[in-house]
């Protein structure tokens, strides 16, 4: 897809990867970039910077995503590219309270489901469209110290795969972004953590890689190329991979004990 003259929606656009994506899409000549975020003031600042539109949206509520899609389609135009990017980190294991599991499930998984539910039928009706869903390398591998995060990111990757294989013949293109550590509010305080072993990227090069993937219509977007090697090791010898992850768990045990 060529982003020039396209209408793009980015959730989680107030900062981090989302803000970098919004800026990059604007630089590519998008017709309009809609910056959606729970932090409406920061989303507005990004939108003003790039000449876009800002909307306050809680992606953990289906009605708000439905309203976002309806408002953009009615007042701006048909959405060509929907970037379901917002996400949160919850640390801990199975002891994490159910309410926290439910919250991260709604934001990291159901927000992608709801976006697809409300935008894909419209895209199909007009011949196609594009979804960029932000997951994580944790969705391909896992996340030491953060069961809710690892589990929900696995689900996000699985959903992106399902969308691609189910709607690809109807003109829907899908990319799933799976970075390791990227500098943002989510990773603040974890600059030396397990996710940053291969280096912490700035959001801007991640956005650049996303634009390239969208132009090439490539499904898997890996800003940290080492992740592909780790995936191959995992599938080649699962037990050995688990052993390696246990070693990482011992190394970083106690590092990630709270929750965001």
Backbone as CSV, one residue per row, in Angstrom:
resi,resn,N_x,N_y,N_z,CA_x,CA_y,CA_z,C_x,C_y,C_z
1,UNK,0.839,-1.204,0.000,0.000,0.000,0.000,0.874,1.254,0.000
2,UNK,0.527,2.189,-0.816,1.144,3.502,-0.819,0.336,4.389,0.120
3,UNK,0.983,4.930,1.137,0.281,5.701,2.166,-0.137,7.084,1.673
4,UNK,0.466,7.569,0.632,0.141,8.894,0.117,-1.351,8.980,-0.208
5,UNK,-1.978,10.049,0.278,-3.396,10.351,0.039,-4.350,9.384,0.734
6,UNK,-3.850,8.612,1.677,-4.699,7.673,2.409,-5.167,8.279,3.732
7,UNK,-6.302,7.791,4.214,-6.810,8.156,5.533,-6.380,7.074,6.512
8,UNK,-5.674,7.498,7.563,-5.052,6.569,8.498,-5.526,6.866,9.917
9,UNK,-5.832,5.819,10.669,-6.151,5.951,12.090,-5.055,5.253,12.880
10,UNK,-4.548,5.920,13.909,-3.535,5.330,14.792,-4.030,5.435,16.225
11,UNK,-4.201,4.303,16.906,-4.528,4.340,18.323,-3.235,4.314,19.129
12,UNK,-3.312,4.813,20.346,-2.103,4.947,21.140,-1.147,5.964,20.549
13,UNK,-1.702,7.015,19.952,-0.907,7.970,19.175,-0.346,9.115,20.002
14,UNK,-0.561,9.117,21.314,-0.099,10.225,22.138,1.404,10.201,22.373
15,UNK,2.034,9.054,22.176,3.461,8.939,22.419,4.009,7.637,21.886
16,UNK,5.303,7.423,22.063,5.939,6.169,21.699,5.785,5.816,20.233
17,UNK,5.548,4.540,19.977,5.424,4.048,18.609,4.267,4.726,17.892
18,UNK,3.148,4.926,18.592,1.977,5.521,17.951,2.232,6.916,17.425
19,UNK,2.883,7.745,18.232,3.189,9.097,17.792,4.174,9.075,16.630
20,UNK,5.161,8.184,16.700,6.137,8.073,15.611,5.470,7.610,14.326
21,UNK,4.528,6.683,14.433,3.778,6.240,13.256,2.986,7.402,12.655
22,UNK,2.297,8.148,13.506,1.490,9.272,13.018,2.361,10.268,12.267
23,UNK,3.502,10.600,12.839,4.412,11.555,12.176,4.921,10.996,10.853
24,UNK,5.245,9.724,10.853,5.803,9.110,9.637,4.763,9.017,8.537
25,UNK,3.524,8.688,8.888,2.465,8.620,7.885,2.199,10.004,7.296
26,UNK,2.234,11.021,8.153,2.052,12.386,7.658,3.170,12.759,6.692
27,UNK,4.399,12.356,7.023,5.540,12.644,6.147,5.416,11.928,4.806
28,UNK,4.699,10.797,4.801,4.487,10.043,3.560,3.387,10.659,2.697
29,UNK,2.721,11.682,3.210,1.694,12.354,2.425,0.301,11.812,2.621
30,UNK,0.052,11.199,3.798,-1.310,10.728,4.077,-2.299,11.891,3.974
31,UNK,-3.477,11.594,3.475,-4.512,12.626,3.355,-4.920,13.156,4.719
32,UNK,-5.063,12.243,5.677,-5.388,12.624,7.050,-4.907,11.526,7.986
33,UNK,-4.253,11.925,9.068,-3.861,10.989,10.112,-4.675,11.317,11.356
34,UNK,-5.471,10.346,11.809,-6.287,10.509,13.001,-5.527,9.930,14.186
35,UNK,-5.226,10.784,15.152,-4.459,10.396,16.337,-5.443,10.117,17.475
36,UNK,-5.617,8.859,17.819,-6.572,8.469,18.848,-5.826,7.983,20.088
37,UNK,-6.264,8.429,21.256,-5.597,8.012,22.482,-6.475,8.358,23.672
38,UNK,-6.296,7.606,24.750,-6.975,7.931,26.004,-6.514,9.289,26.513
39,UNK,-5.235,9.609,26.266,-4.670,10.911,26.621,-4.963,11.886,25.478
40,UNK,-6.130,12.489,25.531,-6.584,13.326,24.417,-5.701,14.548,24.220
41,UNK,-5.199,15.111,25.314,-4.375,16.320,25.197,-3.077,16.040,24.462
42,UNK,-2.409,14.933,24.797,-1.165,14.594,24.115,-1.423,14.177,22.666
43,UNK,-2.538,13.504,22.423,-2.896,13.155,21.048,-3.139,14.421,20.229
44,UNK,-3.755,15.410,20.848,-4.003,16.684,20.177,-2.691,17.376,19.825
45,UNK,-1.706,17.292,20.709,-0.410,17.913,20.440,0.254,17.277,19.227
46,UNK,0.188,15.950,19.132,0.758,15.254,17.970,-0.007,15.640,16.710
47,UNK,-1.328,15.650,16.804,-2.160,15.985,15.640,-1.878,17.398,15.140
48,UNK,-1.737,18.336,16.046,-1.446,19.716,15.643,-0.091,19.798,14.954
49,UNK,0.861,19.043,15.448,2.200,19.038,14.868,2.187,18.578,13.420
50,UNK,1.349,17.598,13.102,1.380,16.991,11.762,0.202,17.414,10.888
51,UNK,-0.668,18.266,11.412,-1.837,18.654,10.641,-2.894,17.583,10.566
52,UNK,-2.979,16.777,11.618,-3.963,15.701,11.649,-5.150,16.036,12.525
53,UNK,-5.860,15.004,12.944,-7.051,15.136,13.776,-6.854,14.276,15.013
54,UNK,-7.243,14.790,16.160,-7.110,14.039,17.411,-8.481,13.682,17.965
55,UNK,-8.561,12.467,18.518,-9.792,12.025,19.161,-9.438,11.277,20.441
56,UNK,-10.139,11.601,21.528,-9.964,10.874,22.769,-10.731,9.568,22.719
57,UNK,-10.023,8.456,22.895,-10.651,7.137,22.768,-10.056,6.181,23.805
58,UNK,-10.916,5.457,24.489,-10.499,4.361,25.358,-10.683,3.066,24.561
59,UNK,-9.585,2.487,24.094,-9.698,1.307,23.234,-10.139,0.069,24.001
60,UNK,-10.200,0.161,25.328,-10.691,-0.951,26.124,-12.202,-1.021,26.198
61,UNK,-12.880,-0.159,25.440,-14.347,-0.131,25.411,-14.788,-0.230,23.953
62,UNK,-15.509,-1.284,23.598,-15.890,-1.477,22.205,-16.685,-0.299,21.655
63,UNK,-17.599,0.249,22.439,-18.440,1.343,21.948,-17.603,2.545,21.529
64,UNK,-16.473,2.753,22.188,-15.630,3.905,21.836,-14.869,3.652,20.531
65,UNK,-14.467,2.411,20.296,-13.836,2.084,19.017,-14.857,2.180,17.895
66,UNK,-16.058,1.684,18.134,-17.115,1.779,17.128,-17.406,3.236,16.790
67,UNK,-17.441,4.077,17.824,-17.704,5.502,17.605,-16.554,6.167,16.848
68,UNK,-15.326,5.755,17.145,-14.163,6.276,16.431,-14.266,5.971,14.942
69,UNK,-14.537,4.723,14.615,-14.651,4.321,13.209,-15.777,5.084,12.529
70,UNK,-16.921,5.172,13.181,-18.080,5.857,12.602,-17.782,7.340,12.372
71,UNK,-17.158,7.982,13.334,-16.878,9.411,13.229,-15.914,9.693,12.076
72,UNK,-14.847,8.886,11.990,-13.867,9.097,10.920,-14.511,8.851,9.559
73,UNK,-15.239,7.755,9.432,-15.837,7.408,8.142,-16.903,8.419,7.723
74,UNK,-17.611,8.979,8.682,-18.681,9.924,8.379,-18.167,11.333,8.131
75,UNK,-17.199,11.767,8.939,-16.774,13.168,8.899,-15.487,13.411,8.118
76,UNK,-14.662,12.380,7.947,-13.380,12.557,7.256,-13.342,11.775,5.954
77,UNK,-13.681,10.491,6.019,-13.687,9.666,4.821,-13.374,8.233,5.155
78,UNK,-13.380,7.373,4.153,-13.148,5.947,4.382,-11.740,5.668,4.906
79,UNK,-11.654,4.845,5.924,-10.369,4.501,6.531,-9.641,3.509,5.621
80,UNK,-8.458,3.894,5.178,-7.638,3.016,4.340,-6.724,2.135,5.175
81,UNK,-6.201,2.688,6.266,-5.243,1.985,7.121,-5.619,2.233,8.571
82,UNK,-5.879,1.145,9.305,-6.191,1.253,10.731,-5.059,0.617,11.503
83,UNK,-4.368,1.430,12.315,-3.249,0.949,13.124,-3.730,0.768,14.555
84,UNK,-3.994,-0.466,14.928,-4.427,-0.783,16.287,-3.165,-0.963,17.118
85,UNK,-2.718,0.130,17.714,-1.381,0.179,18.298,-1.373,0.272,19.821
86,UNK,-2.447,0.753,20.427,-2.442,0.964,21.877,-2.254,-0.355,22.625
87,UNK,-1.513,-0.296,23.717,-1.294,-1.484,24.522,-0.773,-1.103,25.896
88,UNK,-0.853,-2.045,26.838,-0.339,-1.805,28.184,0.484,-3.006,28.628
89,UNK,1.281,-2.779,29.658,2.102,-3.823,30.272,1.602,-4.081,31.677
90,UNK,1.327,-5.347,31.993,1.007,-5.749,33.356,2.022,-6.803,33.765
91,UNK,2.738,-6.549,34.843,3.774,-7.455,35.303,3.210,-8.469,36.284
92,UNK,3.964,-9.548,36.491,3.559,-10.568,37.438,3.144,-11.857,36.743
93,UNK,2.647,-12.797,37.536,2.286,-14.116,37.021,0.828,-14.442,37.242
94,UNK,0.564,-15.696,37.568,-0.831,-16.127,37.719,-1.489,-15.524,38.951
95,UNK,-0.675,-14.935,39.828,-1.235,-14.297,41.022,-1.841,-12.929,40.734
96,UNK,-1.600,-12.389,39.545,-2.160,-11.086,39.182,-3.690,-11.146,39.304
97,UNK,-4.314,-10.163,39.936,-5.769,-10.199,40.129,-6.536,-10.282,38.809
98,UNK,-7.682,-10.914,38.869,-8.507,-11.102,37.677,-8.831,-9.770,36.994
99,UNK,-9.057,-8.728,37.780,-9.411,-7.434,37.186,-8.275,-6.919,36.303
100,UNK,-7.032,-7.161,36.706,-5.891,-6.709,35.907,-5.713,-7.572,34.661
101,UNK,-5.965,-8.878,34.814,-5.954,-9.753,33.630,-7.022,-9.295,32.634
102,UNK,-8.188,-8.973,33.142,-9.278,-8.564,32.248,-8.958,-7.263,31.542
103,UNK,-8.362,-6.309,32.260,-8.037,-5.017,31.663,-7.007,-5.167,30.549
104,UNK,-5.949,-5.933,30.785,-4.939,-6.077,29.744,-5.491,-6.895,28.579
105,UNK,-6.387,-7.832,28.854,-7.019,-8.597,27.775,-7.840,-7.670,26.875
106,UNK,-8.591,-6.776,27.477,-9.427,-5.868,26.690,-8.587,-4.920,25.835
107,UNK,-7.481,-4.420,26.383,-6.678,-3.440,25.658,-5.732,-4.101,24.658
108,UNK,-5.075,-5.190,25.058,-4.065,-5.808,24.191,-4.640,-6.791,23.172
109,UNK,-5.868,-7.259,23.405,-6.463,-8.243,22.478,-7.796,-7.756,21.928
110,UNK,-8.742,-7.486,22.816,-10.082,-7.169,22.337,-10.123,-5.869,21.550
111,UNK,-9.236,-4.940,21.850,-9.200,-3.709,21.049,-8.922,-4.020,19.586
112,UNK,-8.064,-5.018,19.312,-7.806,-5.443,17.934,-9.049,-6.116,17.339
113,UNK,-9.713,-6.938,18.165,-10.941,-7.612,17.713,-11.997,-6.569,17.345
114,UNK,-12.207,-5.608,18.232,-13.254,-4.605,18.013,-12.932,-3.715,16.821
115,UNK,-11.659,-3.368,16.659,-11.294,-2.555,15.492,-11.626,-3.304,14.211
116,UNK,-11.242,-4.574,14.152,-11.525,-5.373,12.957,-13.031,-5.534,12.755
117,UNK,-13.749,-5.758,13.842,-15.205,-5.950,13.756,-15.887,-4.754,13.101
118,UNK,-15.399,-3.551,13.406,-16.093,-2.352,12.945,-15.511,-1.745,11.676
119,UNK,-14.280,-2.080,11.334,-13.705,-1.468,10.137,-13.575,-2.435,8.962
120,UNK,-13.349,-3.721,9.235,-13.124,-4.666,8.133,-14.330,-4.786,7.206
121,UNK,-15.563,-4.920,7.716,-16.695,-5.012,6.776,-16.792,-3.798,5.856
122,UNK,-16.487,-2.619,6.358,-16.517,-1.418,5.524,-15.425,-1.488,4.460
123,UNK,-14.239,-1.934,4.856,-13.138,-2.057,3.906,-13.467,-3.066,2.808
124,UNK,-14.016,-4.204,3.196,-14.371,-5.232,2.214,-15.402,-4.691,1.222
125,UNK,-16.370,-3.950,1.727,-17.433,-3.413,0.870,-16.892,-2.486,-0.208
126,UNK,-15.762,-1.835,0.060,-15.205,-0.920,-0.951,-13.956,-1.487,-1.617
127,UNK,-13.706,-2.761,-1.418,-12.656,-3.430,-2.188,-11.362,-3.704,-1.477
128,UNK,-11.235,-3.300,-0.206,-10.028,-3.640,0.527,-9.588,-2.566,1.491
129,UNK,-8.542,-2.885,2.249,-7.991,-1.966,3.228,-6.831,-2.633,3.929
130,UNK,-6.289,-1.933,4.928,-5.068,-2.417,5.576,-5.203,-2.287,7.090
131,UNK,-4.734,-3.333,7.803,-4.658,-3.324,9.257,-3.203,-3.489,9.666
132,UNK,-2.726,-2.611,10.545,-1.436,-2.782,11.196,-1.715,-2.944,12.675
133,UNK,-1.464,-4.135,13.210,-1.713,-4.416,14.619,-0.382,-4.506,15.356
134,UNK,-0.249,-3.742,16.417,0.967,-3.808,17.226,0.827,-4.913,18.257
135,UNK,1.713,-5.892,18.170,1.792,-6.947,19.180,3.134,-6.770,19.891
136,UNK,3.996,-7.758,19.831,5.289,-7.699,20.507,6.054,-8.965,20.182
137,UNK,7.379,-8.901,20.309,8.161,-10.134,20.232,7.713,-11.116,21.312
138,UNK,7.137,-10.595,22.389,6.595,-11.459,23.438,5.458,-12.330,22.925
139,UNK,4.809,-11.903,21.850,3.748,-12.696,21.251,4.260,-13.838,20.393
140,UNK,5.533,-13.800,20.056,6.171,-14.868,19.286,7.040,-15.749,20.184
141,UNK,7.561,-15.157,21.243,8.451,-15.853,22.159,7.756,-15.939,23.516
142,UNK,8.008,-15.034,24.409,7.251,-14.868,25.646,7.886,-13.734,26.415
143,UNK,7.441,-13.485,27.633,7.976,-12.379,28.411,8.261,-12.817,29.832
144,UNK,9.531,-12.921,30.169,9.926,-13.245,31.535,9.354,-12.207,32.487
145,UNK,8.700,-12.665,33.543,8.204,-11.771,34.578,6.880,-11.112,34.300
146,UNK,6.251,-11.429,33.178,5.004,-10.728,32.814,4.073,-11.676,32.072
147,UNK,3.419,-12.555,32.820,2.500,-13.511,32.200,1.353,-12.835,31.467
148,UNK,0.669,-11.838,32.046,-0.450,-11.222,31.322,-0.010,-10.609,29.992
149,UNK,1.176,-10.026,29.985,1.679,-9.414,28.757,2.001,-10.481,27.717
150,UNK,2.754,-11.498,28.110,3.107,-12.547,27.165,1.893,-13.261,26.593
151,UNK,0.927,-13.551,27.448,-0.277,-14.267,27.012,-1.104,-13.419,26.048
152,UNK,-1.319,-12.161,26.399,-2.164,-11.324,25.539,-1.483,-11.007,24.213
153,UNK,-0.163,-10.881,24.217,0.524,-10.612,22.965,0.534,-11.855,22.072
154,UNK,0.574,-13.050,22.662,0.387,-14.262,21.854,-0.982,-14.233,21.177
155,UNK,-2.002,-13.861,21.936,-3.356,-13.795,21.375,-3.440,-12.750,20.268
156,UNK,-2.749,-11.632,20.447,-2.774,-10.580,19.423,-2.148,-11.067,18.118
157,UNK,-1.058,-11.806,18.224,-0.435,-12.367,17.021,-1.367,-13.379,16.361
158,UNK,-1.982,-14.234,17.181,-2.909,-15.219,16.632,-4.079,-14.585,15.908
159,UNK,-4.599,-13.495,16.457,-5.699,-12.794,15.792,-5.244,-12.201,14.463
160,UNK,-4.061,-11.595,14.450,-3.555,-11.009,13.200,-3.397,-12.073,12.131
161,UNK,-2.889,-13.240,12.514,-2.775,-14.350,11.562,-4.150,-14.725,11.020
162,UNK,-5.126,-14.839,11.923,-6.468,-15.248,11.509,-7.088,-14.225,10.570
163,UNK,-6.914,-12.957,10.864,-7.449,-11.916,9.987,-6.819,-12.003,8.604
164,UNK,-5.510,-12.241,8.564,-4.806,-12.303,7.277,-5.266,-13.492,6.445
165,UNK,-5.419,-14.644,7.078,-5.778,-15.832,6.300,-7.263,-15.867,5.945
166,UNK,-8.076,-15.175,6.741,-9.528,-15.200,6.515,-9.978,-14.152,5.508
167,UNK,-9.377,-12.968,5.563,-9.852,-11.859,4.735,-8.903,-11.454,3.620
168,UNK,-7.780,-12.153,3.495,-6.820,-11.793,2.458,-7.400,-11.855,1.059
169,UNK,-8.267,-12.830,0.808,-8.868,-12.964,-0.523,-9.923,-11.893,-0.796
170,UNK,-10.278,-11.127,0.243,-11.274,-10.061,0.088,-10.624,-8.674,0.128
171,UNK,-9.314,-8.654,-0.060,-8.621,-7.378,-0.188,-8.093,-6.780,1.093
172,UNK,-8.157,-7.524,2.197,-7.668,-7.001,3.471,-6.222,-7.434,3.678
173,UNK,-5.332,-6.461,3.773,-3.928,-6.718,4.053,-3.691,-6.525,5.547
174,UNK,-2.813,-7.350,6.101,-2.539,-7.295,7.542,-1.039,-7.347,7.779
175,UNK,-0.566,-6.467,8.663,0.791,-6.551,9.179,0.716,-6.585,10.698
176,UNK,1.625,-7.340,11.328,1.674,-7.384,12.783,3.077,-6.991,13.220
177,UNK,3.137,-5.973,14.059,4.396,-5.417,14.533,4.806,-6.126,15.815
178,UNK,6.016,-6.710,15.807,6.489,-7.505,16.947,7.893,-7.083,17.370
179,UNK,8.033,-5.904,17.966,9.349,-5.464,18.407,9.706,-6.028,19.780
180,UNK,10.980,-5.981,20.098,11.394,-6.114,21.487,11.290,-4.723,22.112
181,UNK,12.225,-4.339,22.948,12.081,-3.092,23.693,12.163,-1.869,22.778
182,UNK,11.195,-0.967,22.943,11.165,0.309,22.243,10.961,1.387,23.307
183,UNK,11.719,2.477,23.208,11.655,3.503,24.238,10.272,4.157,24.261
184,UNK,9.627,4.091,25.412,8.280,4.641,25.577,7.975,4.691,27.059
185,UNK,6.790,5.175,27.397,6.378,5.173,28.797,6.299,3.745,29.330
186,UNK,5.916,2.806,28.476,5.800,1.411,28.912,7.138,0.836,29.357
187,UNK,8.206,1.213,28.673,9.520,0.633,28.973,10.341,1.496,29.923
188,UNK,9.806,2.622,30.360,10.537,3.478,31.292,10.860,2.693,32.566
189,UNK,12.114,2.711,32.969,12.536,1.975,34.147,12.999,0.565,33.853
190,UNK,12.839,0.117,32.599,13.253,-1.238,32.216,14.313,-1.208,31.121
191,UNK,15.108,-0.123,31.113,16.104,0.037,30.051,17.172,-1.053,30.084
192,UNK,17.381,-1.663,31.238,18.365,-2.740,31.350,17.683,-4.097,31.523
193,UNK,16.422,-4.174,31.192,15.663,-5.390,31.420,15.851,-6.438,30.346
194,UNK,15.179,-7.566,30.554,15.333,-8.713,29.652,14.906,-8.364,28.230
195,UNK,13.868,-7.553,28.071,13.389,-7.213,26.728,14.369,-6.340,25.964
196,UNK,15.321,-5.730,26.701,16.285,-4.827,26.065,17.642,-5.477,25.837
197,UNK,17.711,-6.793,25.958,18.993,-7.480,25.780,19.586,-7.229,24.403
198,UNK,18.749,-7.104,23.391,19.224,-6.855,22.023,19.182,-5.373,21.662
199,UNK,19.048,-4.526,22.682,19.039,-3.096,22.454,17.637,-2.522,22.466
200,UNK,17.522,-1.315,22.992,16.244,-0.616,23.008,16.208,0.379,21.858
201,UNK,15.230,0.211,20.983,15.106,1.082,19.824,14.315,2.343,20.165
202,UNK,14.612,3.402,19.441,13.778,4.589,19.497,12.532,4.342,18.633
203,UNK,11.431,5.025,18.898,10.205,4.786,18.126,10.334,5.116,16.640
204,UNK,11.166,6.088,16.294,11.235,6.543,14.902,11.700,5.467,13.927
205,UNK,12.786,4.738,14.211,13.164,3.669,13.276,12.142,2.540,13.210
206,UNK,11.403,2.331,14.302,10.335,1.326,14.279,9.242,1.761,13.305
207,UNK,8.874,3.043,13.355,7.875,3.559,12.421,8.364,3.453,10.984
208,UNK,9.633,3.709,10.767,10.203,3.601,9.417,10.077,2.180,8.886
209,UNK,10.369,1.202,9.729,10.262,-0.202,9.327,8.801,-0.571,9.042
210,UNK,7.879,-0.007,9.816,6.453,-0.271,9.581,6.014,0.258,8.219
211,UNK,6.456,1.450,7.866,6.104,2.021,6.569,6.620,1.129,5.448
212,UNK,7.847,0.659,5.592,8.412,-0.236,4.584,7.604,-1.523,4.464
213,UNK,7.193,-2.080,5.620,6.409,-3.319,5.604,5.052,-3.109,4.945
214,UNK,4.426,-1.966,5.217,3.128,-1.667,4.601,3.280,-1.493,3.099
215,UNK,4.328,-0.817,2.681,4.563,-0.644,1.247,4.779,-1.990,0.560
216,UNK,5.455,-2.911,1.260,5.723,-4.243,0.698,4.593,-5.225,0.978
217,UNK,3.620,-4.790,1.806,2.501,-5.640,2.235,3.029,-6.925,2.874
218,UNK,3.946,-6.732,3.821,4.602,-7.834,4.527,3.914,-8.073,5.859
219,UNK,3.612,-9.318,6.178,2.849,-9.625,7.385,3.650,-9.368,8.657
220,UNK,4.790,-9.998,8.804,5.531,-9.957,10.059,6.549,-8.820,10.037
221,UNK,6.435,-7.915,11.006,7.306,-6.742,11.075,8.199,-6.902,12.305
222,UNK,9.496,-7.064,12.063,10.448,-7.345,13.140,11.545,-6.284,13.182
223,UNK,11.348,-5.217,13.959,12.392,-4.200,14.071,13.692,-4.742,14.651
224,UNK,13.587,-5.758,15.509,14.766,-6.464,16.020,14.886,-7.764,15.210
225,UNK,15.780,-7.813,14.221,15.846,-8.987,13.345,16.231,-10.276,14.071
226,UNK,16.842,-10.151,15.259,17.234,-11.347,16.005,16.032,-12.203,16.378
227,UNK,14.866,-11.577,16.453,13.667,-12.306,16.863,13.375,-13.464,15.916
228,UNK,13.668,-13.284,14.630,13.441,-14.364,13.675,14.317,-15.566,14.003
229,UNK,15.559,-15.320,14.402,16.448,-16.419,14.797,15.917,-17.116,16.043
230,UNK,15.417,-16.340,16.996,14.867,-16.936,18.211,13.637,-17.788,17.895
231,UNK,12.817,-17.332,16.955,11.654,-18.119,16.547,12.086,-19.449,15.945
232,UNK,13.121,-19.407,15.122,13.610,-20.637,14.495,14.169,-21.603,15.532
233,UNK,14.885,-21.079,16.510,15.396,-21.924,17.591,14.247,-22.539,18.380
234,UNK,13.227,-21.758,18.615,12.075,-22.240,19.374,11.391,-23.401,18.662
235,UNK,11.134,-23.249,17.386,10.426,-24.301,16.651,11.326,-25.505,16.350
236,UNK,12.642,-25.277,16.282,13.553,-26.389,15.993,13.700,-27.327,17.185
237,UNK,13.690,-26.785,18.386,13.867,-27.604,19.596,13.181,-26.882,20.748
238,UNK,11.900,-27.150,20.918,11.096,-26.429,21.904,11.650,-26.604,23.319
239,UNK,12.044,-27.833,23.671,12.532,-28.080,25.026,13.820,-27.313,25.306
240,UNK,14.713,-27.261,24.313,15.939,-26.504,24.490,15.628,-25.013,24.653
241,UNK,14.661,-24.552,23.879,14.265,-23.147,23.984,13.704,-22.833,25.364
242,UNK,12.854,-23.715,25.896,12.320,-23.527,27.244,13.463,-23.466,28.251
243,UNK,14.473,-24.317,28.055,15.627,-24.298,28.948,16.347,-22.964,28.918
244,UNK,16.487,-22.412,27.727,17.123,-21.102,27.604,16.306,-20.008,28.264
245,UNK,15.001,-20.097,28.132,14.129,-19.101,28.757,14.135,-19.249,30.282
246,UNK,14.289,-20.465,30.769,14.420,-20.663,32.219,15.683,-19.993,32.736
247,UNK,16.735,-20.069,31.945,17.988,-19.405,32.328,17.775,-17.895,32.412
248,UNK,17.078,-17.339,31.416,16.761,-15.910,31.459,15.903,-15.579,32.670
249,UNK,14.969,-16.450,32.981,14.098,-16.226,34.125,14.905,-16.166,35.416
250,UNK,15.880,-17.068,35.555,16.740,-17.046,36.740,17.563,-15.761,36.780
251,UNK,18.063,-15.360,35.608,18.921,-14.176,35.533,18.177,-12.909,35.931
252,UNK,16.901,-12.830,35.504,16.129,-11.610,35.727,15.057,-11.787,36.797
253,UNK,15.110,-12.884,37.551,14.111,-13.132,38.581,14.111,-11.995,39.596
254,UNK,12.921,-11.465,39.850,12.795,-10.395,40.808,12.876,-9.009,40.206
255,UNK,13.301,-8.937,38.938,13.410,-7.628,38.277,12.044,-7.029,38.023
256,UNK,11.116,-7.882,37.566,9.797,-7.401,37.173,8.754,-7.997,38.123
257,UNK,8.519,-7.339,39.213,7.655,-7.911,40.239,6.388,-7.099,40.497
258,UNK,6.349,-5.879,40.005,5.163,-5.054,40.193,4.278,-5.095,38.988
259,UNK,3.454,-4.084,38.821,2.670,-3.968,37.611,2.477,-2.509,37.281
260,UNK,2.344,-2.245,35.976,2.224,-0.866,35.532,0.908,-0.272,35.959
